Amino acid sequence: MKTFRSIFILLAVTIASVAYSQAFTVTIDKITANSAITGSVQGLASKDASNYKVIVYVHTDQWYIHPYAGQDEGKSWASVKADGTWQISTVRREFRADRIAALLVPRNFPEPNKVESLENIPYLAITNKDIRGTADYGKL
């Protein structure tokens, strides 16, 4: 009887976690120097888009929010539109970024200005690109 109960509990937990897990992805589609970074989010229902935002970080010696810390929508984070697209301003800095990352987080998440590791941020989806040696190197 104990074995049956344990199996039942394990099965219930597995079903619940599958039912509540969402397969979100976030992409960085284009980086235009001194203009904008654009991307998209997949797996998010259009009616839920306003509940989320995308935070972009660039890496030099550690991860910094891009383009500006503490400046709200379009400068510190990007809204997710109903069609899943997002866009944020960008600027070229004195120190070249070697990596760029976009993270999907809840809209009310207070984005940290800098972090040593992106794993310290409770994201729902992430894309993390090495831009050294690509056409995007030197744009940020």
N, CA and C atoms as an extended XYZ file, in Angstrom:
420
Properties=species:S:1:pos:R:3:atomname:S:1:resname:S:1:resid:I:1 pbc="F F F"
N         0.819       -1.197        0.000 N   MET     1
C         0.000        0.000        0.000 CA  MET     1
C         0.863        1.261        0.000 C   MET     1
N         1.980        1.217        0.784 N   LYS     2
C         2.885        2.365        0.827 CA  LYS     2
C         3.508        2.621       -0.535 C   LYS     2
N         3.881        1.559       -1.250 N   THR     3
C         4.472        1.693       -2.578 CA  THR     3
C         3.483        2.313       -3.548 C   THR     3
N         2.225        1.854       -3.493 N   PHE     4
C         1.194        2.415       -4.366 CA  PHE     4
C         1.006        3.903       -4.084 C   PHE     4
N         0.980        4.271       -2.815 N   ARG     5
C         0.815        5.682       -2.433 CA  ARG     5
C         1.994        6.512       -2.940 C   ARG     5
N         3.207        6.013       -2.789 N   SER     6
C         4.396        6.727       -3.264 CA  SER     6
C         4.363        6.906       -4.782 C   SER     6
N         3.974        5.849       -5.492 N   ILE     7
C         3.876        5.936       -6.947 CA  ILE     7
C         2.806        6.941       -7.350 C   ILE     7
N         1.672        6.928       -6.653 N   PHE     8
C         0.586        7.855       -6.955 CA  PHE     8
C         1.025        9.310       -6.733 C   PHE     8
N         1.711        9.563       -5.637 N   ILE     9
C         2.189       10.923       -5.343 CA  ILE     9
C         3.196       11.370       -6.392 C   ILE     9
N         4.134       10.500       -6.752 N   LEU    10
C         5.123       10.826       -7.773 CA  LEU    10
C         4.450       11.121       -9.110 C   LEU    10
N         3.469       10.305       -9.479 N   LEU    11
C         2.736       10.516      -10.727 CA  LEU    11
C         1.969       11.838      -10.698 C   LEU    11
N         1.333       12.154       -9.584 N   ALA    12
C         0.575       13.405       -9.457 CA  ALA    12
C         1.490       14.619       -9.572 C   ALA    12
N         2.658       14.555       -8.929 N   VAL    13
C         3.623       15.665       -9.000 CA  VAL    13
C         4.129       15.825      -10.430 C   VAL    13
N         4.427       14.734      -11.100 N   THR    14
C         4.907       14.787      -12.479 CA  THR    14
C         3.860       15.391      -13.400 C   THR    14
N         2.612       14.955      -13.287 N   ILE    15
C         1.528       15.502      -14.116 CA  ILE    15
C         1.333       16.979      -13.843 C   ILE    15
N         1.367       17.375      -12.573 N   ALA    16
C         1.189       18.793      -12.225 CA  ALA    16
C         2.320       19.644      -12.788 C   ALA    16
N         3.556       19.158      -12.697 N   SER    17
C         4.668       19.968      -13.206 CA  SER    17
C         4.628       20.079      -14.722 C   SER    17
N         4.196       19.037      -15.420 N   VAL    18
C         4.056       19.117      -16.873 CA  VAL    18
C         2.933       20.072      -17.243 C   VAL    18
N         1.843       20.022      -16.516 N   ALA    19
C         0.693       20.883      -16.806 CA  ALA    19
C         1.023       22.358      -16.602 C   ALA    19
N         1.844       22.650      -15.589 N   TYR    20
C         2.141       24.041      -15.288 CA  TYR    20
C         3.398       24.571      -15.942 C   TYR    20
N         4.223       23.690      -16.492 N   SER    21
C         5.441       24.179      -17.137 CA  SER    21
C         5.098       24.744      -18.507 C   SER    21
N         5.771       25.797      -18.878 N   GLN    22
C         5.562       26.432      -20.162 CA  GLN    22
C         6.886       26.419      -20.906 C   GLN    22
N         6.829       26.113      -22.168 N   ALA    23
C         8.043       26.082      -22.972 CA  ALA    23
C         8.187       27.412      -23.698 C   ALA    23
N         8.823       28.373      -23.040 N   PHE    24
C         9.067       29.677      -23.636 CA  PHE    24
C        10.453       29.696      -24.252 C   PHE    24
N        10.615       30.439      -25.326 N   THR    25
C        11.933       30.730      -25.868 CA  THR    25
C        11.996       32.218      -26.166 C   THR    25
N        13.183       32.771      -26.080 N   VAL    26
C        13.407       34.173      -26.412 CA  VAL    26
C        14.578       34.222      -27.384 C   VAL    26
N        14.473       35.067      -28.401 N   THR    27
C        15.542       35.201      -29.387 CA  THR    27
C        15.992       36.650      -29.502 C   THR    27
N        17.233       36.812      -29.936 N   ILE    28
C        17.756       38.110      -30.359 CA  ILE    28
C        17.876       37.996      -31.868 C   ILE    28
N        17.071       38.769      -32.588 N   ASP    29
C        17.029       38.631      -34.038 CA  ASP    29
C        17.949       39.599      -34.774 C   ASP    29
N        18.087       40.822      -34.245 N   LYS    30
C        18.907       41.804      -34.948 CA  LYS    30
C        19.466       42.826      -33.966 C   LYS    30
N        20.732       43.169      -34.168 N   ILE    31
C        21.385       44.221      -33.388 CA  ILE    31
C        21.812       45.298      -34.366 C   ILE    31
N        21.280       46.490      -34.197 N   THR    32
C        21.646       47.629      -35.029 CA  THR    32
C        22.370       48.629      -34.134 C   THR    32
N        23.635       48.899      -34.439 N   ALA    33
C        24.451       49.788      -33.613 CA  ALA    33
C        23.785       51.139      -33.425 C   ALA    33
N        23.820       51.624      -32.181 N   ASN    34
C        23.265       52.939      -31.818 CA  ASN    34
C        21.818       53.110      -32.252 C   ASN    34
N        21.066       52.026      -32.257 N   SER    35
C        19.656       52.088      -32.642 CA  SER    35
C        18.819       51.161      -31.776 C   SER    35
N        18.802       49.862      -32.131 N   ALA    36
C        17.916       48.946      -31.412 CA  ALA    36
C        18.389       47.501      -31.490 C   ALA    36
N        17.947       46.745      -30.518 N   ILE    37
C        18.056       45.294      -30.520 CA  ILE    37
C        16.627       44.789      -30.607 C   ILE    37
N        16.366       43.877      -31.527 N   THR    38
C        15.024       43.330      -31.680 CA  THR    38
C        15.070       41.815      -31.519 C   THR    38
N        13.940       41.270      -31.111 N   GLY    39
C        13.848       39.835      -30.927 CA  GLY    39
C        12.414       39.397      -30.796 C   GLY    39
N        12.247       38.148      -30.386 N   SER    40
C        10.896       37.628      -30.227 CA  SER    40
C        10.845       36.599      -29.107 C   SER    40
N         9.628       36.357      -28.650 N   VAL    41
C         9.345       35.364      -27.620 CA  VAL    41
C         8.352       34.390      -28.225 C   VAL    41
N         8.631       33.105      -28.090 N   GLN    42
C         7.716       32.071      -28.562 CA  GLN    42
C         7.169       31.306      -27.358 C   GLN    42
N         5.958       30.777      -27.532 N   GLY    43
C         5.333       29.983      -26.491 CA  GLY    43
C         4.496       30.781      -25.524 C   GLY    43
N         4.361       32.054      -25.771 N   LEU    44
C         3.614       32.947      -24.888 CA  LEU    44
C         2.311       33.336      -25.574 C   LEU    44
N         1.179       33.102      -24.917 N   ALA    45
C        -0.110       33.493      -25.489 CA  ALA    45
C        -0.180       35.012      -25.580 C   ALA    45
N        -0.730       35.528      -26.673 N   SER    46
C        -0.774       36.983      -26.886 CA  SER    46
C        -1.484       37.698      -25.740 C   SER    46
N        -2.483       37.063      -25.144 N   LYS    47
C        -3.206       37.694      -24.036 CA  LYS    47
C        -2.343       37.805      -22.772 C   LYS    47
N        -1.268       37.024      -22.695 N   ASP    48
C        -0.388       37.036      -21.532 CA  ASP    48
C         0.863       37.886      -21.730 C   ASP    48
N         1.087       38.395      -22.924 N   ALA    49
C         2.330       39.117      -23.236 CA  ALA    49
C         2.588       40.285      -22.292 C   ALA    49
N         1.555       40.995      -21.902 N   SER    50
C         1.744       42.165      -21.039 CA  SER    50
C         2.198       41.800      -19.626 C   SER    50
N         2.201       40.523      -19.282 N   ASN    51
C         2.648       40.079      -17.958 CA  ASN    51
C         4.155       39.822      -17.895 C   ASN    51
N         4.845       40.005      -19.036 N   TYR    52
C         6.270       39.681      -19.116 CA  TYR    52
C         7.060       40.823      -19.744 C   TYR    52
N         8.384       40.764      -19.547 N   LYS    53
C         9.286       41.721      -20.181 CA  LYS    53
C        10.578       41.008      -20.516 C   LYS    53
N        11.371       41.629      -21.376 N   VAL    54
C        12.681       41.095      -21.741 CA  VAL    54
C        13.730       42.058      -21.208 C   VAL    54
N        14.728       41.489      -20.555 N   ILE    55
C        15.869       42.265      -20.065 CA  ILE    55
C        17.072       41.842      -20.899 C   ILE    55
N        17.837       42.816      -21.385 N   VAL    56
C        19.033       42.526      -22.165 CA  VAL    56
C        20.250       42.874      -21.317 C   VAL    56
N        21.190       41.939      -21.283 N   TYR    57
C        22.457       42.152      -20.596 CA  TYR    57
C        23.593       41.973      -21.591 C   TYR    57
N        24.656       42.752      -21.396 N   VAL    58
C        25.883       42.566      -22.168 CA  VAL    58
C        27.003       42.242      -21.187 C   VAL    58
N        27.969       41.473      -21.668 N   HIS    59
C        29.069       41.047      -20.812 CA  HIS    59
C        30.369       41.710      -21.259 C   HIS    59
N        31.065       42.308      -20.306 N   THR    60
C        32.442       42.768      -20.499 CA  THR    60
C        33.253       42.051      -19.413 C   THR    60
N        33.413       42.692      -18.234 N   ASP    61
C        34.046       42.010      -17.107 CA  ASP    61
C        33.013       41.279      -16.256 C   ASP    61
N        31.747       41.699      -16.342 N   GLN    62
C        30.599       41.017      -15.762 CA  GLN    62
C        29.374       41.393      -16.586 C   GLN    62
N        28.196       40.971      -16.199 N   TRP    63
C        26.988       41.236      -16.962 CA  TRP    63
C        26.356       42.555      -16.522 C   TRP    63
N        26.112       43.452      -17.497 N   TYR    64
C        25.499       44.750      -17.234 CA  TYR    64
C        24.204       44.870      -18.023 C   TYR    64
N        23.200       45.491      -17.398 N   ILE    65
C        21.949       45.719      -18.109 CA  ILE    65
C        22.224       46.660      -19.279 C   ILE    65
N        21.545       46.451      -20.378 N   HIS    66
C        21.794       47.264      -21.569 CA  HIS    66
C        20.477       47.818      -22.093 C   HIS    66
N        20.410       49.060      -22.492 N   PRO    67
C        21.518       50.001      -22.551 CA  PRO    67
C        21.705       50.826      -21.277 C   PRO    67
N        20.650       51.023      -20.470 N   TYR    68
C        20.755       51.878      -19.288 CA  TYR    68
C        20.078       51.232      -18.089 C   TYR    68
N        20.669       51.388      -16.928 N   ALA    69
C        20.073       50.878      -15.694 CA  ALA    69
C        19.038       51.864      -15.163 C   ALA    69
N        17.971       51.335      -14.606 N   GLY    70
C        16.971       52.153      -13.917 CA  GLY    70
C        16.207       53.139      -14.775 C   GLY    70
N        16.015       52.857      -16.044 N   GLN    71
C        15.371       53.825      -16.933 CA  GLN    71
C        14.037       53.355      -17.517 C   GLN    71
N        13.487       52.274      -17.015 N   ASP    72
C        12.167       51.788      -17.412 CA  ASP    72
C        12.107       51.264      -18.845 C   ASP    72
N        10.884       51.200      -19.356 N   GLU    73
C        10.607       50.563      -20.640 CA  GLU    73
C        11.380       51.201      -21.795 C   GLU    73
N        11.952       50.340      -22.626 N   GLY    74
C        12.685       50.791      -23.806 CA  GLY    74
C        14.134       51.149      -23.537 C   GLY    74
N        14.486       51.340      -22.273 N   LYS    75
C        15.867       51.702      -21.914 CA  LYS    75
C        16.494       50.696      -20.955 C   LYS    75
N        15.697       50.099      -20.069 N   SER    76
C        16.204       49.081      -19.152 CA  SER    76
C        15.568       47.722      -19.400 C   SER    76
N        14.438       47.717      -20.044 N   TRP    77
C        13.750       46.478      -20.386 CA  TRP    77
C        12.793       46.745      -21.536 C   TRP    77
N        12.354       45.664      -22.170 N   ALA    78
C        11.464       45.777      -23.328 CA  ALA    78
C        10.145       45.060      -23.044 C   ALA    78
N         9.062       45.688      -23.429 N   SER    79
C         7.756       45.037      -23.360 CA  SER    79
C         7.693       43.947      -24.421 C   SER    79
N         6.915       42.917      -24.142 N   VAL    80
C         6.643       41.887      -25.134 CA  VAL    80
C         5.295       42.244      -25.757 C   VAL    80
N         5.293       42.474      -27.067 N   LYS    81
C         4.056       42.810      -27.776 CA  LYS    81
C         3.198       41.561      -27.938 C   LYS    81
N         1.936       41.746      -28.259 N   ALA    82
C         0.992       40.633      -28.416 CA  ALA    82
C         1.479       39.608      -29.439 C   ALA    82
N         2.237       40.059      -30.457 N   ASP    83
C         2.741       39.124      -31.471 CA  ASP    83
C         4.054       38.446      -31.043 C   ASP    83
N         4.517       38.736      -29.818 N   GLY    84
C         5.721       38.115      -29.286 CA  GLY    84
C         7.006       38.868      -29.551 C   GLY    84
N         6.956       39.950      -30.315 N   THR    85
C         8.182       40.695      -30.617 CA  THR    85
C         8.517       41.663      -29.490 C   THR    85
N         9.779       42.042      -29.431 N   TRP    86
C        10.243       43.027      -28.466 CA  TRP    86
C        11.375       43.831      -29.098 C   TRP    86
N        11.591       45.033      -28.549 N   GLN    87
C        12.647       45.918      -29.046 CA  GLN    87
C        13.117       46.800      -27.906 C   GLN    87
N        14.432       47.019      -27.873 N   ILE    88
C        15.020       47.896      -26.864 CA  ILE    88
C        16.099       48.747      -27.534 C   ILE    88
N        16.278       49.952      -27.042 N   SER    89
C        17.317       50.837      -27.570 CA  SER    89
C        18.692       50.255      -27.285 C   SER    89
N        19.662       50.693      -28.052 N   THR    90
C        21.034       50.270      -27.801 CA  THR    90
C        21.988       51.432      -28.034 C   THR    90
N        23.126       51.335      -27.392 N   VAL    91
C        24.191       52.320      -27.572 CA  VAL    91
C        25.523       51.584      -27.627 C   VAL    91
N        26.460       52.165      -28.311 N   ARG    92
C        27.811       51.606      -28.362 CA  ARG    92
C        28.583       52.167      -27.168 C   ARG    92
N        29.247       51.304      -26.456 N   ARG    93
C        30.004       51.686      -25.262 CA  ARG    93
C        31.498       51.692      -25.550 C   ARG    93
N        32.249       52.292      -24.629 N   GLU    94
C        33.702       52.336      -24.759 CA  GLU    94
C        34.305       50.931      -24.724 C   GLU    94
N        33.783       50.072      -23.841 N   PHE    95
C        34.282       48.707      -23.719 CA  PHE    95
C        33.385       47.778      -24.510 C   PHE    95
N        33.966       47.052      -25.452 N   ARG    96
C        33.185       46.148      -26.289 CA  ARG    96
C        32.631       44.973      -25.484 C   ARG    96
N        31.385       44.682      -25.737 N   ALA    97
C        30.769       43.507      -25.129 CA  ALA    97
C        31.191       42.271      -25.911 C   ALA    97
N        31.487       41.194      -25.196 N   ASP    98
C        31.835       39.946      -25.876 CA  ASP    98
C        30.656       38.970      -25.923 C   ASP    98
N        29.645       39.205      -25.099 N   ARG    99
C        28.447       38.365      -25.072 CA  ARG    99
C        27.221       39.257      -24.899 C   ARG    99
N        26.087       38.749      -25.350 N   ILE   100
C        24.809       39.421      -25.147 CA  ILE   100
C        23.793       38.358      -24.749 C   ILE   100
N        22.890       38.727      -23.862 N   ALA   101
C        21.851       37.803      -23.421 CA  ALA   101
C        20.526       38.540      -23.309 C   ALA   101
N        19.451       37.841      -23.644 N   ALA   102
C        18.095       38.354      -23.447 CA  ALA   102
C        17.374       37.364      -22.544 C   ALA   102
N        16.703       37.889      -21.530 N   LEU   103
C        16.011       37.055      -20.558 CA  LEU   103
C        14.541       37.444      -20.486 C   LEU   103
N        13.673       36.472      -20.506 N   LEU   104
C        12.243       36.687      -20.315 CA  LEU   104
C        11.954       36.521      -18.830 C   LEU   104
N        11.363       37.565      -18.243 N   VAL   105
C        11.048       37.557      -16.806 CA  VAL   105
C         9.643       38.111      -16.595 C   VAL   105
N         9.053       37.875      -15.421 N   PRO   106
C         7.763       38.500      -15.126 CA  PRO   106
C         7.877       40.020      -15.156 C   PRO   106
N         6.822       40.677      -15.559 N   ARG   107
C         6.809       42.138      -15.716 CA  ARG   107
C         7.196       42.868      -14.431 C   ARG   107
N         6.844       42.328      -13.280 N   ASN   108
C         7.116       43.020      -12.015 CA  ASN   108
C         8.487       42.684      -11.426 C   ASN   108
N         9.301       41.916      -12.136 N   PHE   109
C        10.633       41.565      -11.634 CA  PHE   109
C        11.531       42.798      -11.639 C   PHE   109
N        12.158       43.135      -10.503 N   PRO   110
C        13.065       44.298      -10.453 CA  PRO   110
C        14.437       43.915      -11.025 C   PRO   110
N        14.721       44.390      -12.225 N   GLU   111
C        15.940       43.983      -12.930 CA  GLU   111
C        17.195       44.539      -12.253 C   GLU   111
N        18.147       43.657      -11.919 N   PRO   112
C        19.401       44.126      -11.334 CA  PRO   112
C        20.255       44.835      -12.383 C   PRO   112
N        20.972       45.873      -11.972 N   ASN   113
C        21.818       46.643      -12.887 CA  ASN   113
C        22.985       45.832      -13.425 C   ASN   113
N        23.564       44.989      -12.571 N   LYS   114
C        24.666       44.135      -13.000 CA  LYS   114
C        24.638       42.874      -12.158 C   LYS   114
N        25.158       41.801      -12.749 N   VAL   115
C        25.246       40.518      -12.051 CA  VAL   115
C        26.512       39.808      -12.509 C   VAL   115
N        27.046       38.991      -11.635 N   GLU   116
C        28.208       38.191      -12.023 CA  GLU   116
C        27.789       37.011      -12.879 C   GLU   116
N        26.600       36.468      -12.592 N   SER   117
C        26.101       35.318      -13.328 CA  SER   117
C        24.621       35.511      -13.651 C   SER   117
N        24.241       35.201      -14.871 N   LEU   118
C        22.832       35.305      -15.262 CA  LEU   118
C        21.985       34.276      -14.546 C   LEU   118
N        22.604       33.230      -14.027 N   GLU   119
C        21.875       32.200      -13.281 CA  GLU   119
C        21.287       32.757      -11.992 C   GLU   119
N        21.729       33.948      -11.563 N   ASN   120
C        21.185       34.583      -10.367 CA  ASN   120
C        19.843       35.252      -10.630 C   ASN   120
N        19.419       35.279      -11.879 N   ILE   121
C        18.146       35.905      -12.258 CA  ILE   121
C        17.126       34.799      -12.534 C   ILE   121
N        15.954       34.855      -11.906 N   PRO   122
C        14.941       33.814      -12.117 CA  PRO   122
C        14.176       34.018      -13.431 C   PRO   122
N        14.786       33.648      -14.535 N   TYR   123
C        14.188       33.859      -15.847 CA  TYR   123
C        13.315       32.683      -16.262 C   TYR   123
N        12.398       32.946      -17.210 N   LEU   124
C        11.561       31.897      -17.772 CA  LEU   124
C        12.158       31.369      -19.067 C   LEU   124
N        12.950       32.200      -19.743 N   ALA   125
C        13.653       31.804      -20.966 CA  ALA   125
C        14.871       32.696      -21.107 C   ALA   125
N        15.894       32.176      -21.785 N   ILE   126
C        17.121       32.938      -21.978 CA  ILE   126
C        17.745       32.569      -23.316 C   ILE   126
N        18.370       33.553      -23.938 N   THR   127
C        19.272       33.296      -25.049 CA  THR   127
C        20.564       34.024      -24.701 C   THR   127
N        21.664       33.387      -24.939 N   ASN   128
C        22.963       33.910      -24.546 CA  ASN   128
C        23.913       33.664      -25.708 C   ASN   128
N        24.407       34.747      -26.325 N   LYS   129
C        25.234       34.628      -27.527 CA  LYS   129
C        26.631       35.180      -27.322 C   LYS   129
N        27.600       34.452      -27.825 N   ASP   130
C        28.971       34.946      -27.910 CA  ASP   130
C        29.050       35.741      -29.214 C   ASP   130
N        29.365       37.037      -29.130 N   ILE   131
C        29.388       37.858      -30.351 CA  ILE   131
C        30.803       38.153      -30.844 C   ILE   131
N        31.804       37.664      -30.139 N   ARG   132
C        33.182       37.843      -30.622 CA  ARG   132
C        33.324       37.155      -31.966 C   ARG   132
N        33.947       37.846      -32.920 N   GLY   133
C        34.173       37.264      -34.234 CA  GLY   133
C        32.963       37.258      -35.137 C   GLY   133
N        31.879       37.944      -34.713 N   THR   134
C        30.675       38.031      -35.559 CA  THR   134
C        30.491       39.465      -36.028 C   THR   134
N        29.569       39.673      -36.930 N   ALA   135
C        29.269       41.022      -37.427 CA  ALA   135
C        28.710       41.915      -36.337 C   ALA   135
N        28.209       41.334      -35.241 N   ASP   136
C        27.656       42.133      -34.149 CA  ASP   136
C        28.705       42.605      -33.137 C   ASP   136
N        29.924       42.057      -33.222 N   TYR   137
C        30.972       42.462      -32.292 CA  TYR   137
C        31.335       43.921      -32.560 C   TYR   137
N        31.363       44.721      -31.517 N   GLY   138
C        31.681       46.137      -31.632 CA  GLY   138
C        30.457       47.022      -31.788 C   GLY   138
N        29.272       46.431      -31.916 N   LYS   139
C        28.048       47.242      -32.025 CA  LYS   139
C        27.525       47.685      -30.658 C   LYS   139
N        27.980       47.013      -29.611 N   LEU   140
C        27.473       47.308      -28.259 CA  LEU   140
C        28.580       47.790      -27.359 C   LEU   140
